[in-house]
Amino acid sequence: MKCRKCRVEIPDDCKFCPQCGAKVTLSKHTKSRGNGTGSVYKRGKVWVAAKTTGYYIDGDGKVKRVVRTKSGFKTKREAQEYLPLLTKEPAVKDRSFKQVYDIWQPTHQAGASTMGCYSAAMNYFKPVWAQNIATITIDDLQDCMDDCPKGKRTQQNMKALCGLLYKYAIPRHLARLNMAEFLRVGGESGEEREGLPLHAVKALEANQDTVPNADYVLCQCYLGFRPSEFLDLDVAHYDRTERAFTGGAKTEAGRNRVVTVSPKIQPIIDRLTKDKIGGPVFCGQDGARIPLKTYRAIFYRVLEQCGIENPIEGEGDAKRRRYTPHSCRHTFATLMKNVTASDKDKLALIGHTSTEMLRHYQDVNLEDLRKITDAI
């Protein structure tokens, strides 16, 4: 062979040229991997495969990488061959909303007052505590926000808490999307949710005997309870003599409020409470309480089978139905607009927070409440 430098013939087994001293063979440099394909490195006695699978924004607004790694390879080649497998998105771990909160809470550095606000906000997410945080929908969380009987500040705390929980969960493969970004705080522009139009209420009335659970949705429209309150109504808290329910969230404004039954739904209530002394009024076929998520699915199906249009609005991950179970509460408020009665009595029926001081100073007469529900 010839020397690569002076081109003089040299023996094949030479490592250096006898003529010029040049090294015969050059060391081969490892070819770098392409961008996005990952990398390998040695840690102790084993090799590690690593690959960036995404990015997220931390609590300080900084962009952070989500890196997947796999260690324990004996050779570099084994680690390199495993890199393509790191492309597959990791399975989301099964952790409930409450479990994530319990894990996150000790790690968050904030003052006692701030943490107290987050703890109070967490209580209003109770309907989704047991759900896997990765499968909770925007409607699940927004219903909790809408059901919160407190003011705007409390709902702002709820949204902030949600954001912190998802930012903690996403890089740990507990969730994939920060749902808090799509939550709307009461009072924000465009937040107001629509009630069912009058023709939809008429459709529910016409189909209450033919469409399964149409009678449930109709009853919610005429009772005005929040979805979670509606599902919590118990036969034991129904006064057959006065034809009135006692129920509502455990808050100053809505706790144990009395709601009289409209004649429009009285036959349904009579049928659902007949020969019962306790248990949920609006229950499943097994007699058990219907979970909020299940009731939402029932609600959408009822509207579809009754021919009530319920379009999907918004874009991307912020898409949602125009009407949700919480719309029935707005429907109740709309039906009361045409009834001549005092605002005190109307607000007492719906349990609105703005009447807290009013309800301390004024009594509510059961007959006055009945005049409203008889007229709607």
C-alpha positions, 0 to 999 in steps of 0.5 A: 500500500502507499503512504497517504501523505508521501505516496511511497510504497510501504509494507501492509503491516506498517502503522507509520510511514518509514519515509515521512513518519505519517500515521498510516490509519486515522481513528474514525470519529463517531458520527453524530446523531440527527436532531430529534433522534435522541442521544446516549451516554454512559452513567457509571457502568451502564449506558443510558438512552435519552430523548426529548419528547415534548415541552411544557411551561413551568410555574415561572413561565419558562419552557422546559423539556420533557425527556424520556430515558431508559438506562441499564444497557450494557453496551452503547449499541444497545442504547442506540438501538433502543432510541426509536422506542422512546418516541412512543408517548408514555402511558399516562399513570392512573392518578385521581384529581385528589391524589395529584393534589395530595402529592402536589400540596407539600411541594408547593412553597407559598404562604399559609394564607395562599395555601388556605385559599387553595384548600378552600378552592379544592373543596369545590372540585369535590365532584371530580376528586375520584376521577383520573386527572388525565380523563377529566374533561373541560366540562367536568371542571367548568361545571365545578366552577359554575356550581361554586356559589362563592364570588369571583375571587374564589373561582379565580383561586379554583382556576389558579389551583387547576393550573398548578396541578396540571403543571405538576402532573404533565411532566410526570406523565399524569396528564397530557393537557393543561385544562386550566387554560380553558376554564372561564371564571364567572363574570369574565367576558363571554362566560355566561352560559345559555339556558335551554330555549322555550322550544327545547323545554316544550320538546322535553315535555312532549318526550318525557314518556318516550325518551329515557331520562327526558323527565329528569332533565325536565325536572332540573329545568323546573327545580333550578338546582345545580347539577350536583345539587340536583343529583344529591336530592334525597327522598327523605328531604322531600316534603309531600305535604308542602310538595317541596324539596330541601336541598342545595350546596353547603354554603351560606347562600344555598344551604338547605334552601326550600324549592317548591315543585312546579305543577309541570313536574309534580306527576314525575316527582310523585312517581319517583318518590312513591313508596320510598322513604329515602335514597336519591330521587333521580337515580340510576336503574340500580337505585344508586346516585348517578355520577355527574359525568354519567348524568352529563352523558345522559343529558346530551343523549336526551337532547339529541333524542328529543331533536334539540340541537346542541352544537359544539362551539369553540376550537381545538381543545376548548371545544364544548357543547352549547348546552350542558346540565348547568344550562338547566339552572339558567333555564329555571332563572329565565322561566322566572323572568315572566313571573311577577314576584319579589326578587327576594323570593326568586333569589331564595329559590335559586340560592344565589350568593348575592342574596346572602345579606338579604336572606339574613334580614328577610324571611321567605314565605313558603306560599310566596315561593309556591306562587312562582313555581306554580306560575312558571 
